[in-house]
Structures are given as structure tokens and as C-alpha cells.
């Protein structure tokens, strides 16, 4: 009986140490997310202080307009649908 109790105590200690390690890993993972959020917040504050609004600048950026991208996607979708019909028949 004594041996069984000692083995139980040993296994309980092992389980406790594993639980503690898992808790630390989870805490570290959430800490990283918090740091990323804080970094984004600081960058936003700095950009606001110097008068840069990325939302306005991104919409005026050169490149494909959203409507053009949507039209291109629709063309690709139609092509894929046609290929699928050909495979089924």
C-alpha cells in the first residue's frame, strides 16, 4: 500500500509540473498577442501625431481598384465553372 501511495504521489508531482509548464506556455502565447496589439496601437498613435492616415492613402494607392479585382475574380470563376462542367460531361 505504501508503494502505491508513493507512486501516486510521484505521478501527481509529474502531472503538476507538466500543468505548470503548459500554463506558462499559454501565458507566453497570450503575452505575444498583447505585445502585438500594443505595438499596433503605438504605431497608430505615432502616425496620427504626424498626420498620416493610412486608410486614405491606401485607397488612393496605385494599383488595381476593388472593382477591377472583382471583375477579374468573376472571370476566373466563370472559367473554372466552365472547366468543371466539361469534366462532368
C-alpha positions as CSV (number, residue, x, y, z in Angstrom):
1,X,0.0,0.0,0.0
2,X,2.9,2.3,0.9
3,X,4.4,1.7,-2.6
4,X,1.2,2.5,-4.3
5,X,0.8,5.8,-2.4
6,X,4.4,6.8,-3.2
7,X,3.9,6.1,-6.9
8,X,0.7,8.1,-6.8
9,X,2.5,11.0,-5.2
10,X,5.3,10.8,-7.8
11,X,2.8,10.8,-10.7
12,X,0.9,13.7,-9.1
13,X,4.1,15.8,-8.9
14,X,4.9,15.0,-12.5
15,X,1.4,16.0,-13.5
16,X,1.6,19.2,-11.5
17,X,4.9,20.2,-13.2
18,X,3.5,19.4,-16.6
19,X,0.5,21.6,-15.8
20,X,2.7,24.4,-14.7
21,X,4.7,24.2,-17.9
22,X,1.5,24.3,-20.0
23,X,0.2,27.3,-18.1
24,X,3.5,29.1,-18.7
25,X,3.3,28.3,-22.5
26,X,-0.3,29.6,-22.7
27,X,0.6,32.7,-20.7
28,X,3.6,33.4,-23.0
29,X,1.4,32.9,-26.1
30,X,-1.2,35.5,-24.9
31,X,1.6,37.8,-23.9
32,X,2.9,37.9,-27.5
33,X,-0.6,38.7,-28.8
34,X,-0.9,41.6,-26.2
35,X,2.5,42.9,-27.3
36,X,1.5,42.9,-31.0
37,X,-1.7,44.8,-30.1
38,X,0.3,47.3,-28.1
39,X,2.8,47.7,-30.9
40,X,0.0,48.4,-33.4
41,X,-1.6,50.9,-31.1
42,X,1.7,52.8,-30.6
43,X,2.3,52.8,-34.4
44,X,-1.2,54.1,-34.9
45,X,-0.6,56.9,-32.3
46,X,2.7,57.9,-34.0
47,X,1.1,58.0,-37.4
48,X,-1.8,60.1,-36.1
49,X,0.6,62.5,-34.5
50,X,2.5,63.1,-37.7
51,X,-0.8,63.3,-39.7
52,X,-0.7,60.2,-41.7
53,X,-3.9,58.4,-42.3
54,X,-3.2,55.0,-43.9
55,X,-6.8,54.4,-44.8
56,X,-7.0,57.4,-47.1
57,X,-3.6,56.7,-48.6
58,X,-4.3,53.1,-49.2
59,X,-7.5,53.8,-51.1
60,X,-5.6,56.3,-53.3
61,X,-2.6,54.0,-53.9
62,X,-1.9,53.0,-57.4
63,X,-2.8,49.5,-58.5
64,X,-6.0,47.5,-59.1
65,X,-9.2,49.1,-57.9
66,X,-11.5,46.8,-56.0
67,X,-14.0,46.8,-58.9
68,X,-11.2,45.7,-61.2
69,X,-10.2,42.9,-58.9
70,X,-13.8,41.7,-58.5
71,X,-14.2,41.6,-62.3
72,X,-11.0,39.6,-62.7
73,X,-12.2,37.2,-60.0
74,X,-15.5,36.8,-61.7
75,X,-13.8,35.9,-65.0
76,X,-11.6,33.3,-63.2
77,X,-14.7,31.9,-61.5
78,X,-16.6,31.6,-64.8
79,X,-13.6,29.9,-66.4
80,X,-13.4,27.4,-63.5
81,X,-17.1,26.7,-63.7
82,X,-16.8,26.0,-67.5
83,X,-13.9,23.6,-66.8
84,X,-15.9,21.9,-64.1
85,X,-18.9,21.4,-66.5
86,X,-16.6,20.0,-69.1
87,X,-15.1,17.5,-66.7
88,X,-18.6,16.4,-65.5
89,X,-19.8,15.7,-69.0
